[in-house]
């Protein structure tokens, strides 16, 4: 993967299309179990609150201090009353208690899937093994985002992106504390907030496409006059058309975290299987080329390169005497005989 280092964290430079390709590769051959896991995750988060709201919930009309039916008519008031959603504090308490554990479980599931480990639908409930820590992280994360949201919506969105990796960090190492997960997420996202935002926006097309059948189902329910719990249940069923997109998003962001954590390195060409020995020849001495200023080499310059002894021998050649001119030297015995 293409990545740059900027201080202690990794800056992702890959385009969104390449990051989405990581998610598709992780889901290859595992779409079925991923979709089932997301369905279980969605139903566990949405069905119990809907049941609690239907049983114990109250609508805004129940808090009315005057009778509106006398002003707008009984039929109109009845239709308006039935269209108002009911809400129960119990559903809110349930959502706060279990959302952190299920979020940790879904991160554990897709992180294991991305790493090619064996996964099961029951892995969604593994987050309850760290229930207290997951709940604390959810509350701590929500508090920070809420405080930034008080300034304006844009700082709130930036804060949500800044702490987006906290649950993946906890899923990767459950021994880390809540504040440590928040601080590491903040450090990881330095220089990567815009990339995360653009990657999130790249799924809008898929979300719109999958929302078309969801809207059709909800439209049919409205036409048939479904209200109350039946309407909420129908909306949950219609939302299941978004499940493949949700699985796609989680798998992609699991790969996004793996890059930030340094678990994915840049791919290089593999070395040859059998290395071949290449003989090294002695480097040839470069030939001296005459410079343009000196011009071509002359005879004088060539002679000057000859050794001094050779040059001297050329100047004064030694004459070799012939055989006739050579007289053998007399020995001492011959000289004594001559004197006698």
For each residue, the residues with C-beta under 8 A, 3 or more apart:
1: 14 18 259 264 265 266 267
2: 13 14 266
3: 10 11 12 13 14 259 266
4: 10 11 13
5: 9 10 11
6: 9 10 11 190 191
7: 190
8: 187
9: 5 6 187 188 190 191 192 260
10: 3 4 5 6 188 259 260 262
11: 3 4 5 6 191 192
12: 3 19 192 195 256 259 260
13: 2 3 4
14: 1 2 3 18 19 259
15: 18 19
16: 19 20 195 198 199 202
17: 20 21 202
18: 1 14 15 21 22
19: 12 14 15 16 22 23 199 252 255 256
20: 16 17 23 24 199 202 248 252
21: 17 18 24 25
22: 18 19 25 26 114 251 252 255 256
23: 19 20 26 27 248 249 251 252 253 254 255
24: 20 21 27 28 248 251
25: 21 22 28
26: 22 23 30 110 113 114 251 254 255
27: 23 24 30 31 34 113 247 248 251
28: 24 25 31
29:
30: 26 27 33 34 113 119
31: 27 28 34 35 244 247
32: 35 36
33: 30 36 37 119 120 121
34: 27 30 31 37 38 110 113 247 251
35: 31 32 38 39 243 244 247
36: 32 33 39 40 121
37: 33 34 40 41 106 109 119 121 123 124 247
38: 34 35 41 42 106 243 246 247 250
39: 35 36 42 43 240 243
40: 36 37 43 44 121 124
41: 37 38 44 45 102 105 106 124
42: 38 39 45 46 236 239 240 243 246
43: 39 40 46 47 236
44: 40 41 47 48 98 102 124
45: 41 42 49 95 98 99 102
46: 42 43 49 50 236 239
47: 43 44 50 51 233 236
48: 44 51 52 91 94
49: 45 46 52 53 91 92 94 95
50: 46 47 53 54 91 229 232 233 236
51: 47 48 54 55 229
52: 48 49 55 56 57 88 90 91 94
53: 49 50 56 57 85 86 87 88 91 229 232
54: 50 51 57 86 228 229 232
55: 51 52 88
56: 52 53 88 90
57: 52 53 54 85 86 87 88 91
58: 62 63 86 87 88
59: 62 81 84 85 86 87
60: 63 64 84
61: 64 68 80 81 84
62: 58 59
63: 58 60
64: 60 61 67 68
65:
66:
67: 64 70 71
68: 61 64 71 72 77 80
69: 72 73 74 77 78
70: 67
71: 67 68
72: 68 69 76 77 80
73: 69 76 77
74: 69 77 78
75: 78 79
76: 72 73 79 80
77: 68 69 72 73 74 80 81
78: 69 74 75 81 82
79: 75 76 82 83
80: 61 68 72 76 77 83 84
81: 59 61 77 78 84
82: 78 79 227 228
83: 79 80 227
84: 59 60 61 80 81
85: 53 57 59 232
86: 53 54 57 58 59 228
87: 53 57 58 59 91 92
88: 52 53 55 56 57 58 91 92
89: 92 93
90: 52 56 93 94
91: 48 49 50 52 53 57 87 88 94 95
92: 49 87 88 89 95 96
93: 89 90 96 97
94: 48 49 52 90 91 97 98
95: 45 49 91 92 98 99
96: 92 93 99 135 138 139
97: 93 94 100 101 135
98: 44 45 94 95 101 102
99: 45 95 96 102 103 138
100: 97 103 104 127 131 134 135 136 137 138 139
101: 97 98 104 105 125 127 128 130 131 134 135
102: 41 44 45 98 99 105 106 124 127
103: 99 100 106 107 127 134 138 167
104: 100 101 107 108 126 127 130 134 137 167 170 171
105: 41 101 102 108 109 123 124 125 126 127 128
106: 37 38 41 102 103 109 110 124 127 250
107: 103 104 110 111 127 167 168 170 171 250 254
108: 104 105 111 112 123 126 127 171
109: 37 105 106 112 113 119 123 124 126
110: 26 34 106 107 113 114 247 250 251 253 254
111: 107 108 114 115 168 171 172 254 257 258
112: 108 109 115 117 118 119 123
113: 26 27 30 34 109 110 116 117 119 251 254
114: 22 26 110 111 251 254 255 258
115: 111 112 258
116: 113
117: 112 113
118: 112
119: 30 33 37 109 112 113 123
120: 33 123
121: 33 36 37 40 124
122: 125 126
123: 37 105 108 109 112 119 120 126
124: 37 40 41 44 102 105 106 109 121 127
125: 101 105 122 128
126: 104 105 108 109 122 123 129
127: 100 101 102 103 104 105 106 107 108 124 130 131 134
128: 101 105 125 131 134
129: 126 174
130: 101 104 127 133 134 170 174
131: 100 101 127 128 134 135
132: 135 136
133: 130 136 137 170 174 177 178
134: 100 101 103 104 127 128 130 131 137 138 167 170
135: 96 97 100 101 131 132 138 139
136: 100 132 133 139 140 178
137: 100 104 133 134 140 141 166 167 170 178 181 182
138: 96 99 100 103 134 135 141 142
139: 96 100 135 136 142 143
140: 136 137 143 144 178 179 182
141: 137 138 144 145 163 166 182
142: 138 139 145 146
143: 139 140 146 147
144: 140 141 147 148 159 163 182
145: 141 142 148 149 156 159 160 163
146: 142 143 149 150 156
147: 143 144 150 159
148: 144 145 151 155 156 158 159
149: 145 146 152 153 155 156 159
150: 146 147
151: 148 155 156
152: 149 155 156
153: 149 156 157
154: 157 158
155: 148 149 151 152 158 159
156: 145 146 148 149 151 152 153 159 160
157: 153 154 160 161 197
158: 148 154 155 161 162 193
159: 144 145 147 148 149 155 156 162 163
160: 145 156 157 163 164
161: 157 158 164 189 193 196 197
162: 158 159 185 186 189 193
163: 141 144 145 159 160 166 182 185 186 189
164: 160 161 185 189 196 253
165: 168 169 184 185 188 189 257 260
166: 137 141 163 169 170 181 182 184 185
167: 103 104 107 134 137 170 171 181
168: 107 111 165 171 172 253 254 257
169: 165 166 172 173 176 180 181 184 185 188 257 261
170: 104 107 130 133 134 137 166 167 173 174 176 181
171: 104 107 108 111 167 168 174
172: 111 168 169 257 261
173: 169 170 176
174: 129 130 133 170 171
175:
176: 169 170 173 180 181 184
177: 133 180 181
178: 133 136 137 140 181 182
179: 140 182 183
180: 169 176 177 183 184
181: 137 166 167 169 170 176 177 178 184 185
182: 137 140 141 144 163 166 178 179 185 186
183: 179 180 186 187
184: 165 166 169 176 180 181 187 188
185: 162 163 164 165 166 169 181 182 188 189
186: 162 163 182 183 189 190
187: 8 9 183 184 190
188: 9 10 165 169 184 185 192 260 261
189: 161 162 163 164 165 185 186 192 193 196 260
190: 6 7 9 186 187
191: 6 9 11
192: 9 11 12 188 189 195 196 260
193: 158 161 162 189 196 197
194: 197 198
195: 12 16 192 198 199
196: 161 164 189 192 193 199 200 256
197: 157 161 193 194 200 201
198: 16 194 195 201 202
199: 16 19 20 195 196 202 203 252 253 256
200: 196 197 203
201: 197 198 204
202: 16 17 20 198 199 205
203: 199 200 206 207 245 248 249 252
204: 201 207 208
205: 202 208 209
206: 203 209 210 245 248
207: 203 204 210 211 242 245
208: 204 205 211 212
209: 205 206 212
210: 206 207 213 214 241 242 244 245
211: 207 208 214 215 241 242
212: 208 209 215 216
213: 210 216 217 238 241
214: 210 211 217 218 238 239 241 242
215: 211 212 218 219 238
216: 212 213 219 220
217: 213 214 220 221 234 237 238 241
218: 214 215 221 222 234 235 238
219: 215 216 222 223
220: 216 217 223 224
221: 217 218 224 226 230 231 234 235 238
222: 218 219 225 226 231
223: 219 220
224: 220 221
225: 222
226: 221 222 230 231 234
227: 82 83 230 231
228: 54 82 86 231 232
229: 50 51 53 54 232 233
230: 221 226 227 233 234
231: 221 222 226 227 228 234 235
232: 50 53 54 85 228 229 235 236
233: 47 50 229 230 236 237
234: 217 218 221 226 230 231 237 238
235: 218 221 231 232 238 239
236: 42 43 46 47 50 232 233 239 240
237: 217 233 234 240
238: 213 214 215 217 218 221 234 235 241
239: 42 46 214 235 236 242
240: 39 42 236 237 243
241: 210 211 213 214 217 238
242: 207 210 211 214 239 245 246
243: 35 38 39 42 240 246 247
244: 31 35 210 247 248
245: 203 206 207 210 242 248 249
246: 38 42 242 243 249 250
247: 27 31 34 35 37 38 110 243 244 250 251
248: 20 23 24 27 203 206 244 245 251 252
249: 23 203 245 246 252 253
250: 38 106 107 110 246 247 253 254
251: 22 23 24 26 27 34 110 113 114 247 248 254 255
252: 19 20 22 23 199 203 248 249 255 256
253: 23 110 164 168 199 249 250 256 257
254: 23 26 107 110 111 113 114 168 250 251 257 258
255: 19 22 23 26 114 251 252 258 259 264
256: 12 19 22 196 199 252 253 259 260
257: 111 165 168 169 172 253 254 260 261
258: 111 114 115 254 255 261 263 264
259: 1 3 10 12 14 255 256 262 263 264
260: 9 10 12 165 188 189 192 256 257
261: 169 172 188 257 258
262: 10 259 265
263: 258 259
264: 1 255 258 259
265: 1 262
266: 1 2 3
267: 1
268:
269:
270:
271: 275
272: 275 276
273:
274:
275: 271 272
276: 272
277:
278:
279:
280:
281:
282:
283:
284:
285:
286:
287:
288:
289:
290: 294 295 296 297
291: 294
292: 295
293:
294: 290 291
295: 290 292
296: 290
297: 290 301 302
298: 301 302
299: 302 303
300: 303 304
301: 297 298 304 305
302: 297 298 299 305 306
303: 299 300 306 311
304: 300 301
305: 301 302
306: 302 303 310 311
307: 310 311
308: 311 312
309: 312 313
310: 306 307 313 314
311: 303 306 307 308 314 315
312: 308 309 315 316
313: 309 310 316 317 318
314: 310 311 317
315: 311 312
316: 312 313
317: 313 314
318: 313
319:
320:
321: 325 326
322: 325 326
323: 326
324:
325: 321 322
326: 321 322 323
327:
328:
329:
330: 334 335
331: 334 335
332: 335 336
333: 336 337
334: 330 331 337 338
335: 330 331 332 338 339
336: 332 333 339 340
337: 333 334 340
338: 334 335
339: 335 336
340: 336 337
